[in-house]
Amino acid sequence: MCGFAQVPCQIVQMTKAEQAAAFAAVNGKVTKVTSWQILKAALAAGEGWATAANTIAVEAGCRLMTFNRNSTEKKPGEIFGIKGFVSLVSQRQREHVVAALKVMMSAEGYRDNKDAWEAGCMIPILTALTERPAALAQSGFVRAFEEFDFWDLADRDAQERRAKRRQGIAHPPKAETLRAGVLAWIDKAFPQRIALPGRSDSA
């Protein structure tokens, strides 16, 4: 399958005890493969899910990372949350993901803030934005998005989460509550017009 006709091999004579010890040593010290390494290998192999996600990122002016960086070296537009981003790409229309990324790359407070690109912030934001493509298409969306205080939303969510924890009350996942907060802002700032059924222009 890999194109090799032969591979190197060494036969070692061992007792059953030595075989057991070798098995434990080999299988007990497995190096964990990261999502960045998996992505890099998938891109090299031309796998569809990887190339699709990478093409979307590039089209929006972003970079889908195949390695991790120190937090001080990370930059806006670099996507490190591979699993979340690939999952989002598989669930949303391509053009909606590109449009959402372009909003983040255009808006002040996001294009110049690496913290906004951490997976815990970026994925809820992108998820919400891709659910409202009509709002994103409006000319004033980026300017309005710049005025939206996402960090206040995140702080209020964290405070409520701590309060619920002290009370022993379950709270929805952070990704869901932040997504809901962004959606609530979009729906308030850009309410969708609903056509009335059964009404004609001549009526």
Solvent accessible surface area in square Angstrom, and as a share of the most:
residue,aa,sasa,rsa
1,M,244,1.09
2,C,113,0.67
3,G,75,0.72
4,F,157,0.66
5,A,109,0.85
6,Q,160,0.71
7,V,113,0.65
8,P,136,0.86
9,C,114,0.68
10,Q,155,0.69
11,I,144,0.73
12,V,89,0.51
13,Q,160,0.71
14,M,80,0.36
15,T,82,0.48
16,K,171,0.73
17,A,76,0.59
18,E,86,0.38
19,Q,96,0.43
20,A,63,0.48
21,A,65,0.50
22,A,35,0.27
23,F,139,0.58
24,A,63,0.49
25,A,51,0.39
26,V,109,0.63
27,N,75,0.39
28,G,60,0.58
29,K,167,0.71
30,V,114,0.66
31,T,114,0.67
32,K,174,0.74
33,V,90,0.52
34,T,47,0.27
35,S,25,0.16
36,W,54,0.19
37,Q,95,0.42
38,I,86,0.44
39,L,0,0.00
40,K,125,0.53
41,A,64,0.50
42,A,3,0.03
43,L,48,0.24
44,A,93,0.72
45,A,76,0.59
46,G,47,0.46
47,E,79,0.35
48,G,52,0.50
49,W,100,0.35
50,A,0,0.00
51,T,52,0.30
52,A,47,0.37
53,A,0,0.00
54,N,44,0.23
55,T,66,0.38
56,I,4,0.02
57,A,0,0.00
58,V,93,0.54
59,E,83,0.37
60,A,8,0.06
61,G,51,0.49
62,C,11,0.07
63,R,119,0.43
64,L,7,0.04
65,M,1,0.00
66,T,34,0.19
67,F,86,0.36
68,N,77,0.40
69,R,60,0.22
70,N,90,0.46
71,S,72,0.46
72,T,110,0.64
73,E,96,0.43
74,K,33,0.14
75,K,119,0.51
76,P,44,0.28
77,G,3,0.03
78,E,12,0.05
79,I,0,0.00
80,F,23,0.10
81,G,14,0.13
82,I,6,0.03
83,K,157,0.66
84,G,25,0.24
85,F,0,0.00
86,V,31,0.18
87,S,48,0.31
88,L,8,0.04
89,V,23,0.13
90,S,90,0.58
91,Q,120,0.53
92,R,60,0.22
93,Q,106,0.47
94,R,109,0.40
95,E,98,0.44
96,H,39,0.18
97,V,0,0.00
98,V,9,0.05
99,A,38,0.30
100,A,0,0.00
101,L,0,0.00
102,K,93,0.39
103,V,9,0.05
104,M,0,0.00
105,M,57,0.25
106,S,52,0.33
107,A,0,0.00
108,E,101,0.45
109,G,27,0.26
110,Y,7,0.02
111,R,113,0.41
112,D,92,0.47
113,N,39,0.20
114,K,74,0.32
115,D,73,0.38
116,A,0,0.00
117,W,6,0.02
118,E,73,0.33
119,A,44,0.34
120,G,42,0.40
121,C,17,0.10
122,M,0,0.00
123,I,30,0.15
124,P,3,0.02
125,I,0,0.00
126,L,0,0.00
127,T,21,0.12
128,A,0,0.00
129,L,0,0.00
130,T,4,0.03
131,E,47,0.21
132,R,49,0.18
133,P,50,0.31
134,A,68,0.53
135,A,7,0.05
136,L,20,0.10
137,A,88,0.69
138,Q,88,0.39
139,S,124,0.80
140,G,37,0.35
141,F,1,0.00
142,V,46,0.27
143,R,172,0.63
144,A,25,0.19
145,F,1,0.00
146,E,62,0.28
147,E,141,0.63
148,F,27,0.11
149,D,81,0.42
150,F,2,0.01
151,W,87,0.31
152,D,62,0.32
153,L,16,0.08
154,A,18,0.14
155,D,83,0.43
156,R,128,0.47
157,D,12,0.06
158,A,37,0.29
159,Q,103,0.46
160,E,87,0.39
161,R,42,0.15
162,R,113,0.41
163,A,30,0.23
164,K,58,0.25
165,R,154,0.56
166,R,184,0.67
167,Q,120,0.53
168,G,71,0.68
169,I,84,0.42
170,A,97,0.75
171,H,44,0.20
172,P,65,0.41
173,P,94,0.59
174,K,99,0.42
175,A,54,0.42
176,E,74,0.33
177,T,26,0.15
178,L,0,0.00
179,R,58,0.21
180,A,48,0.37
181,G,17,0.16
182,V,0,0.00
183,L,17,0.08
184,A,64,0.50
185,W,43,0.15
186,I,1,0.00
187,D,55,0.29
188,K,171,0.72
189,A,45,0.35
190,F,27,0.11
191,P,92,0.58
192,Q,113,0.50
193,R,239,0.87
194,I,154,0.78
195,A,93,0.72
196,L,129,0.64
197,P,126,0.79
198,G,93,0.90
199,R,168,0.61
200,S,64,0.41
201,D,158,0.82
202,S,110,0.71
203,A,96,0.74
